[in-house]
Amino acid sequence: MTEEVKEVQKPGPKWSLGKTFPTYEGAIKQVEILKNSFTENKQENMQTKIRRKANDTFLVKYRKDPAFAKETKNGSGNKKNKGNSKKGKADTGTSV
């Protein structure tokens, strides 16, 4: 028996929506413009893609390459979520 271990891949950053175009050629021009602006602004490792929508328009999307994206921590390490054990609880006691 051999067990296959599937490597779970975390999803990368979300795709940002660019513009929609009525033709594929217009979308290709926008991708080239985006790539030029990425290199001018020193934003290397960016990805672009063109998606065809149901109404026969083309949507240009872009994002940072997941291989180079920084991992973000979840909010569980926030100070507000941690109990402070150093503080003693105030003992109100019974006052007469």
Phi and psi in radians as a Rosetta constraint file:
Dihedral C 1 N 2 CA 2 C 2 CIRCULARHARMONIC -2.059 0.35
Dihedral N 2 CA 2 C 2 N 3 CIRCULARHARMONIC 2.293 0.35
Dihedral C 2 N 3 CA 3 C 3 CIRCULARHARMONIC -1.731 0.35
Dihedral N 3 CA 3 C 3 N 4 CIRCULARHARMONIC 2.265 0.35
Dihedral C 3 N 4 CA 4 C 4 CIRCULARHARMONIC -1.628 0.35
Dihedral N 4 CA 4 C 4 N 5 CIRCULARHARMONIC 2.185 0.35
Dihedral C 4 N 5 CA 5 C 5 CIRCULARHARMONIC -1.760 0.35
Dihedral N 5 CA 5 C 5 N 6 CIRCULARHARMONIC 2.056 0.35
Dihedral C 5 N 6 CA 6 C 6 CIRCULARHARMONIC -1.541 0.35
Dihedral N 6 CA 6 C 6 N 7 CIRCULARHARMONIC 2.268 0.35
Dihedral C 6 N 7 CA 7 C 7 CIRCULARHARMONIC -1.439 0.35
Dihedral N 7 CA 7 C 7 N 8 CIRCULARHARMONIC 2.153 0.35
Dihedral C 7 N 8 CA 8 C 8 CIRCULARHARMONIC -1.436 0.35
Dihedral N 8 CA 8 C 8 N 9 CIRCULARHARMONIC 2.154 0.35
Dihedral C 8 N 9 CA 9 C 9 CIRCULARHARMONIC -1.823 0.35
Dihedral N 9 CA 9 C 9 N 10 CIRCULARHARMONIC 2.215 0.35
Dihedral C 9 N 10 CA 10 C 10 CIRCULARHARMONIC -1.276 0.35
Dihedral N 10 CA 10 C 10 N 11 CIRCULARHARMONIC 2.500 0.35
Dihedral C 10 N 11 CA 11 C 11 CIRCULARHARMONIC -1.198 0.35
Dihedral N 11 CA 11 C 11 N 12 CIRCULARHARMONIC 2.542 0.35
Dihedral C 11 N 12 CA 12 C 12 CIRCULARHARMONIC -1.416 0.35
Dihedral N 12 CA 12 C 12 N 13 CIRCULARHARMONIC -2.944 0.35
Dihedral C 12 N 13 CA 13 C 13 CIRCULARHARMONIC -1.141 0.35
Dihedral N 13 CA 13 C 13 N 14 CIRCULARHARMONIC 2.714 0.35
Dihedral C 13 N 14 CA 14 C 14 CIRCULARHARMONIC -1.256 0.35
Dihedral N 14 CA 14 C 14 N 15 CIRCULARHARMONIC 2.680 0.35
Dihedral C 14 N 15 CA 15 C 15 CIRCULARHARMONIC -1.364 0.35
Dihedral N 15 CA 15 C 15 N 16 CIRCULARHARMONIC 2.334 0.35
Dihedral C 15 N 16 CA 16 C 16 CIRCULARHARMONIC -1.567 0.35
Dihedral N 16 CA 16 C 16 N 17 CIRCULARHARMONIC 2.433 0.35
Dihedral C 16 N 17 CA 17 C 17 CIRCULARHARMONIC -1.433 0.35
Dihedral N 17 CA 17 C 17 N 18 CIRCULARHARMONIC 2.313 0.35
Dihedral C 17 N 18 CA 18 C 18 CIRCULARHARMONIC -1.646 0.35
Dihedral N 18 CA 18 C 18 N 19 CIRCULARHARMONIC -2.024 0.35
Dihedral C 18 N 19 CA 19 C 19 CIRCULARHARMONIC -2.123 0.35
Dihedral N 19 CA 19 C 19 N 20 CIRCULARHARMONIC 2.831 0.35
Dihedral C 19 N 20 CA 20 C 20 CIRCULARHARMONIC -1.850 0.35
Dihedral N 20 CA 20 C 20 N 21 CIRCULARHARMONIC 2.557 0.35
Dihedral C 20 N 21 CA 21 C 21 CIRCULARHARMONIC -2.337 0.35
Dihedral N 21 CA 21 C 21 N 22 CIRCULARHARMONIC 2.567 0.35
Dihedral C 21 N 22 CA 22 C 22 CIRCULARHARMONIC -1.314 0.35
Dihedral N 22 CA 22 C 22 N 23 CIRCULARHARMONIC -0.369 0.35
Dihedral C 22 N 23 CA 23 C 23 CIRCULARHARMONIC -2.183 0.35
Dihedral N 23 CA 23 C 23 N 24 CIRCULARHARMONIC 2.722 0.35
Dihedral C 23 N 24 CA 24 C 24 CIRCULARHARMONIC -1.182 0.35
Dihedral N 24 CA 24 C 24 N 25 CIRCULARHARMONIC -0.609 0.35
Dihedral C 24 N 25 CA 25 C 25 CIRCULARHARMONIC -1.102 0.35
Dihedral N 25 CA 25 C 25 N 26 CIRCULARHARMONIC -0.684 0.35
Dihedral C 25 N 26 CA 26 C 26 CIRCULARHARMONIC -1.111 0.35
Dihedral N 26 CA 26 C 26 N 27 CIRCULARHARMONIC -0.663 0.35
Dihedral C 26 N 27 CA 27 C 27 CIRCULARHARMONIC -1.180 0.35
Dihedral N 27 CA 27 C 27 N 28 CIRCULARHARMONIC -0.675 0.35
Dihedral C 27 N 28 CA 28 C 28 CIRCULARHARMONIC -1.113 0.35
Dihedral N 28 CA 28 C 28 N 29 CIRCULARHARMONIC -0.704 0.35
Dihedral C 28 N 29 CA 29 C 29 CIRCULARHARMONIC -1.079 0.35
Dihedral N 29 CA 29 C 29 N 30 CIRCULARHARMONIC -0.702 0.35
Dihedral C 29 N 30 CA 30 C 30 CIRCULARHARMONIC -1.150 0.35
Dihedral N 30 CA 30 C 30 N 31 CIRCULARHARMONIC -0.665 0.35
Dihedral C 30 N 31 CA 31 C 31 CIRCULARHARMONIC -1.086 0.35
Dihedral N 31 CA 31 C 31 N 32 CIRCULARHARMONIC -0.727 0.35
Dihedral C 31 N 32 CA 32 C 32 CIRCULARHARMONIC -1.148 0.35
Dihedral N 32 CA 32 C 32 N 33 CIRCULARHARMONIC -0.685 0.35
Dihedral C 32 N 33 CA 33 C 33 CIRCULARHARMONIC -1.105 0.35
Dihedral N 33 CA 33 C 33 N 34 CIRCULARHARMONIC -0.752 0.35
Dihedral C 33 N 34 CA 34 C 34 CIRCULARHARMONIC -1.084 0.35
Dihedral N 34 CA 34 C 34 N 35 CIRCULARHARMONIC -0.778 0.35
Dihedral C 34 N 35 CA 35 C 35 CIRCULARHARMONIC -1.095 0.35
Dihedral N 35 CA 35 C 35 N 36 CIRCULARHARMONIC -0.679 0.35
Dihedral C 35 N 36 CA 36 C 36 CIRCULARHARMONIC -1.137 0.35
Dihedral N 36 CA 36 C 36 N 37 CIRCULARHARMONIC -0.715 0.35
Dihedral C 36 N 37 CA 37 C 37 CIRCULARHARMONIC -1.212 0.35
Dihedral N 37 CA 37 C 37 N 38 CIRCULARHARMONIC -0.565 0.35
Dihedral C 37 N 38 CA 38 C 38 CIRCULARHARMONIC -1.123 0.35
Dihedral N 38 CA 38 C 38 N 39 CIRCULARHARMONIC -0.731 0.35
Dihedral C 38 N 39 CA 39 C 39 CIRCULARHARMONIC -1.246 0.35
Dihedral N 39 CA 39 C 39 N 40 CIRCULARHARMONIC -0.619 0.35
Dihedral C 39 N 40 CA 40 C 40 CIRCULARHARMONIC -1.158 0.35
Dihedral N 40 CA 40 C 40 N 41 CIRCULARHARMONIC -0.656 0.35
Dihedral C 40 N 41 CA 41 C 41 CIRCULARHARMONIC -1.573 0.35
Dihedral N 41 CA 41 C 41 N 42 CIRCULARHARMONIC 0.136 0.35
Dihedral C 41 N 42 CA 42 C 42 CIRCULARHARMONIC 0.998 0.35
Dihedral N 42 CA 42 C 42 N 43 CIRCULARHARMONIC 0.676 0.35
Dihedral C 42 N 43 CA 43 C 43 CIRCULARHARMONIC -1.783 0.35
Dihedral N 43 CA 43 C 43 N 44 CIRCULARHARMONIC 1.338 0.35
Dihedral C 43 N 44 CA 44 C 44 CIRCULARHARMONIC -1.303 0.35
Dihedral N 44 CA 44 C 44 N 45 CIRCULARHARMONIC 2.959 0.35
Dihedral C 44 N 45 CA 45 C 45 CIRCULARHARMONIC 1.125 0.35
Dihedral N 45 CA 45 C 45 N 46 CIRCULARHARMONIC 0.671 0.35
Dihedral C 45 N 46 CA 46 C 46 CIRCULARHARMONIC -1.769 0.35
Dihedral N 46 CA 46 C 46 N 47 CIRCULARHARMONIC 2.564 0.35
Dihedral C 46 N 47 CA 47 C 47 CIRCULARHARMONIC -1.998 0.35
Dihedral N 47 CA 47 C 47 N 48 CIRCULARHARMONIC 2.559 0.35
Dihedral C 47 N 48 CA 48 C 48 CIRCULARHARMONIC -2.279 0.35
Dihedral N 48 CA 48 C 48 N 49 CIRCULARHARMONIC 2.674 0.35
Dihedral C 48 N 49 CA 49 C 49 CIRCULARHARMONIC -2.651 0.35
Dihedral N 49 CA 49 C 49 N 50 CIRCULARHARMONIC 2.745 0.35
Dihedral C 49 N 50 CA 50 C 50 CIRCULARHARMONIC -2.034 0.35
Dihedral N 50 CA 50 C 50 N 51 CIRCULARHARMONIC 2.222 0.35
Dihedral C 50 N 51 CA 51 C 51 CIRCULARHARMONIC -2.030 0.35
Dihedral N 51 CA 51 C 51 N 52 CIRCULARHARMONIC 2.360 0.35
Dihedral C 51 N 52 CA 52 C 52 CIRCULARHARMONIC -1.570 0.35
Dihedral N 52 CA 52 C 52 N 53 CIRCULARHARMONIC 2.210 0.35
Dihedral C 52 N 53 CA 53 C 53 CIRCULARHARMONIC -1.608 0.35
Dihedral N 53 CA 53 C 53 N 54 CIRCULARHARMONIC 2.984 0.35
Dihedral C 53 N 54 CA 54 C 54 CIRCULARHARMONIC -1.130 0.35
Dihedral N 54 CA 54 C 54 N 55 CIRCULARHARMONIC -0.504 0.35
Dihedral C 54 N 55 CA 55 C 55 CIRCULARHARMONIC -1.602 0.35
Dihedral N 55 CA 55 C 55 N 56 CIRCULARHARMONIC 0.457 0.35
Dihedral C 55 N 56 CA 56 C 56 CIRCULARHARMONIC 1.018 0.35
Dihedral N 56 CA 56 C 56 N 57 CIRCULARHARMONIC 0.591 0.35
Dihedral C 56 N 57 CA 57 C 57 CIRCULARHARMONIC -1.924 0.35
Dihedral N 57 CA 57 C 57 N 58 CIRCULARHARMONIC 2.854 0.35
Dihedral C 57 N 58 CA 58 C 58 CIRCULARHARMONIC -2.077 0.35
Dihedral N 58 CA 58 C 58 N 59 CIRCULARHARMONIC 2.275 0.35
Dihedral C 58 N 59 CA 59 C 59 CIRCULARHARMONIC -1.893 0.35
Dihedral N 59 CA 59 C 59 N 60 CIRCULARHARMONIC 2.269 0.35
Dihedral C 59 N 60 CA 60 C 60 CIRCULARHARMONIC -1.715 0.35
Dihedral N 60 CA 60 C 60 N 61 CIRCULARHARMONIC 2.219 0.35
Dihedral C 60 N 61 CA 61 C 61 CIRCULARHARMONIC -2.136 0.35
Dihedral N 61 CA 61 C 61 N 62 CIRCULARHARMONIC 2.699 0.35
Dihedral C 61 N 62 CA 62 C 62 CIRCULARHARMONIC -2.577 0.35
Dihedral N 62 CA 62 C 62 N 63 CIRCULARHARMONIC 2.739 0.35
Dihedral C 62 N 63 CA 63 C 63 CIRCULARHARMONIC -2.852 0.35
Dihedral N 63 CA 63 C 63 N 64 CIRCULARHARMONIC 2.950 0.35
Dihedral C 63 N 64 CA 64 C 64 CIRCULARHARMONIC -1.393 0.35
Dihedral N 64 CA 64 C 64 N 65 CIRCULARHARMONIC 2.470 0.35
Dihedral C 64 N 65 CA 65 C 65 CIRCULARHARMONIC -1.050 0.35
Dihedral N 65 CA 65 C 65 N 66 CIRCULARHARMONIC 2.231 0.35
Dihedral C 65 N 66 CA 66 C 66 CIRCULARHARMONIC -1.069 0.35
Dihedral N 66 CA 66 C 66 N 67 CIRCULARHARMONIC -0.452 0.35
Dihedral C 66 N 67 CA 67 C 67 CIRCULARHARMONIC -1.181 0.35
Dihedral N 67 CA 67 C 67 N 68 CIRCULARHARMONIC -0.442 0.35
Dihedral C 67 N 68 CA 68 C 68 CIRCULARHARMONIC -1.927 0.35
Dihedral N 68 CA 68 C 68 N 69 CIRCULARHARMONIC 0.008 0.35
Dihedral C 68 N 69 CA 69 C 69 CIRCULARHARMONIC -1.343 0.35
Dihedral N 69 CA 69 C 69 N 70 CIRCULARHARMONIC 2.489 0.35
Dihedral C 69 N 70 CA 70 C 70 CIRCULARHARMONIC -1.328 0.35
Dihedral N 70 CA 70 C 70 N 71 CIRCULARHARMONIC 2.485 0.35
Dihedral C 70 N 71 CA 71 C 71 CIRCULARHARMONIC -1.407 0.35
Dihedral N 71 CA 71 C 71 N 72 CIRCULARHARMONIC 2.370 0.35
Dihedral C 71 N 72 CA 72 C 72 CIRCULARHARMONIC -1.805 0.35
Dihedral N 72 CA 72 C 72 N 73 CIRCULARHARMONIC 2.573 0.35
Dihedral C 72 N 73 CA 73 C 73 CIRCULARHARMONIC -1.479 0.35
Dihedral N 73 CA 73 C 73 N 74 CIRCULARHARMONIC 2.675 0.35
Dihedral C 73 N 74 CA 74 C 74 CIRCULARHARMONIC -1.373 0.35
Dihedral N 74 CA 74 C 74 N 75 CIRCULARHARMONIC 2.998 0.35
Dihedral C 74 N 75 CA 75 C 75 CIRCULARHARMONIC -1.377 0.35
Dihedral N 75 CA 75 C 75 N 76 CIRCULARHARMONIC 0.123 0.35
Dihedral C 75 N 76 CA 76 C 76 CIRCULARHARMONIC -1.277 0.35
Dihedral N 76 CA 76 C 76 N 77 CIRCULARHARMONIC -0.246 0.35
Dihedral C 76 N 77 CA 77 C 77 CIRCULARHARMONIC -1.643 0.35
Dihedral N 77 CA 77 C 77 N 78 CIRCULARHARMONIC 0.158 0.35
Dihedral C 77 N 78 CA 78 C 78 CIRCULARHARMONIC -1.151 0.35
Dihedral N 78 CA 78 C 78 N 79 CIRCULARHARMONIC 2.573 0.35
Dihedral C 78 N 79 CA 79 C 79 CIRCULARHARMONIC -1.135 0.35
Dihedral N 79 CA 79 C 79 N 80 CIRCULARHARMONIC -0.573 0.35
Dihedral C 79 N 80 CA 80 C 80 CIRCULARHARMONIC -1.194 0.35
Dihedral N 80 CA 80 C 80 N 81 CIRCULARHARMONIC -0.351 0.35
Dihedral C 80 N 81 CA 81 C 81 CIRCULARHARMONIC -1.571 0.35
Dihedral N 81 CA 81 C 81 N 82 CIRCULARHARMONIC -0.198 0.35
Dihedral C 81 N 82 CA 82 C 82 CIRCULARHARMONIC -1.610 0.35
Dihedral N 82 CA 82 C 82 N 83 CIRCULARHARMONIC 2.493 0.35
Dihedral C 82 N 83 CA 83 C 83 CIRCULARHARMONIC -1.408 0.35
Dihedral N 83 CA 83 C 83 N 84 CIRCULARHARMONIC 2.447 0.35
Dihedral C 83 N 84 CA 84 C 84 CIRCULARHARMONIC -1.682 0.35
Dihedral N 84 CA 84 C 84 N 85 CIRCULARHARMONIC 1.850 0.35
Dihedral C 84 N 85 CA 85 C 85 CIRCULARHARMONIC -1.488 0.35
Dihedral N 85 CA 85 C 85 N 86 CIRCULARHARMONIC -0.184 0.35
Dihedral C 85 N 86 CA 86 C 86 CIRCULARHARMONIC -1.321 0.35
Dihedral N 86 CA 86 C 86 N 87 CIRCULARHARMONIC -0.553 0.35
Dihedral C 86 N 87 CA 87 C 87 CIRCULARHARMONIC -1.333 0.35
Dihedral N 87 CA 87 C 87 N 88 CIRCULARHARMONIC 2.326 0.35
Dihedral C 87 N 88 CA 88 C 88 CIRCULARHARMONIC -1.492 0.35
Dihedral N 88 CA 88 C 88 N 89 CIRCULARHARMONIC 2.587 0.35
Dihedral C 88 N 89 CA 89 C 89 CIRCULARHARMONIC -1.321 0.35
Dihedral N 89 CA 89 C 89 N 90 CIRCULARHARMONIC 2.418 0.35
Dihedral C 89 N 90 CA 90 C 90 CIRCULARHARMONIC -1.262 0.35
Dihedral N 90 CA 90 C 90 N 91 CIRCULARHARMONIC 2.189 0.35
Dihedral C 90 N 91 CA 91 C 91 CIRCULARHARMONIC -1.636 0.35
Dihedral N 91 CA 91 C 91 N 92 CIRCULARHARMONIC 1.830 0.35
Dihedral C 91 N 92 CA 92 C 92 CIRCULARHARMONIC -1.261 0.35
Dihedral N 92 CA 92 C 92 N 93 CIRCULARHARMONIC -0.574 0.35
Dihedral C 92 N 93 CA 93 C 93 CIRCULARHARMONIC 1.092 0.35
Dihedral N 93 CA 93 C 93 N 94 CIRCULARHARMONIC -2.944 0.35
Dihedral C 93 N 94 CA 94 C 94 CIRCULARHARMONIC -1.909 0.35
Dihedral N 94 CA 94 C 94 N 95 CIRCULARHARMONIC 2.113 0.35
Dihedral C 94 N 95 CA 95 C 95 CIRCULARHARMONIC -1.842 0.35
Dihedral N 95 CA 95 C 95 N 96 CIRCULARHARMONIC 2.372 0.35
